[in-house]
Amino acid sequence: MQVNKVVVWEAFDAADPMTQAAGQLYEQTLAPEERIPWYWIEKSVEGRTRSKPGKADGWTKHLLLAAPEDRADDPAGLAGYVYGALIPNYGGYLCYIGVANWARRLGVGTRLFDQFYRQMSVDAGELGSQLPFVIWESHRPAPGAPAAEWDLWAARTKLFDRAGGMWVEGVDFWSPNFASDDESGDPVPLQLFIKPMAESAGEFDADRLKAVVAGLHREVYRNEPGSDLYDRTLPAGCNPRLVPAKLAGLPVKAAK
């Protein structure tokens, strides 16, 4: 499929049809246990014009949308979205990214990643600091999952690789199950990916990576050492390392 140039812009109106289309795509591209309620994101959009970097809860949140330039006001033409935030004194946190099925293989995902990186760098600069990294999570299929799930996962990790992301090998990041109203469902193991920014990839040794992972638990999930999810994520002897993101796409064999 040929499309016109893809444009990316920030959503500022939760009632805008394009923002509503992003909510539909959000629910289509993420499993219930991985996603927060969409209205939380709508509240961020509504408050965006009143927020300044480092104010309110400390996070500077953005919902970015992508579409062919001749369909930027057509909800059916929404090609993708990315949502995330700058977390002061930590780094950039890319919470969610999704691309419409019809827009795959058109470079939309890479375009969204690049624009998000630029936005995080601008936000950090407004606080007078550098952006050390951008981090995100993604759910790997369970061992023994159907081949189609692993094919989709492999394609996703190749996108991460093209976007400059690296996999934090050696860590299963245990997060709450958002499909449960009281978060009492089985926790979800996620894989972590980092795009080094002001810090080079070589600076992310095991100790630095453990500090980044611990910071994600602390800043995003409000977990500290001694909590179940924190301790399951960073057990004694944990030795993470950064490797190319596409290596995360290799299937994991089910235990016999």
Secondary structure as GFF3:
##gff-version 3
##sequence-region A 1 256
A	DSSP	beta_strand	6	10	.	.	.	ID=ss1
A	DSSP	alpha_helix	17	29	.	.	.	ID=ss2
A	DSSP	three_ten_helix	32	34	.	.	.	ID=ss3
A	DSSP	alpha_helix	38	47	.	.	.	ID=ss4
A	DSSP	three_ten_helix	48	50	.	.	.	ID=ss5
A	DSSP	beta_strand	60	68	.	.	.	ID=ss6
A	DSSP	three_ten_helix	69	71	.	.	.	ID=ss7
A	DSSP	three_ten_helix	75	77	.	.	.	ID=ss8
A	DSSP	beta_strand	80	87	.	.	.	ID=ss9
A	DSSP	beta_strand	91	99	.	.	.	ID=ss10
A	DSSP	three_ten_helix	101	103	.	.	.	ID=ss11
A	DSSP	alpha_helix	108	126	.	.	.	ID=ss12
A	DSSP	beta_strand	133	138	.	.	.	ID=ss13
A	DSSP	alpha_helix	147	162	.	.	.	ID=ss14
A	DSSP	beta_strand	166	169	.	.	.	ID=ss15
A	DSSP	beta_strand	173	175	.	.	.	ID=ss16
A	DSSP	beta_strand	188	196	.	.	.	ID=ss17
A	DSSP	three_ten_helix	201	203	.	.	.	ID=ss18
A	DSSP	alpha_helix	206	221	.	.	.	ID=ss19
A	DSSP	alpha_helix	228	233	.	.	.	ID=ss20
A	DSSP	beta_strand	241	244	.	.	.	ID=ss21
A	DSSP	three_ten_helix	245	249	.	.	.	ID=ss22
###
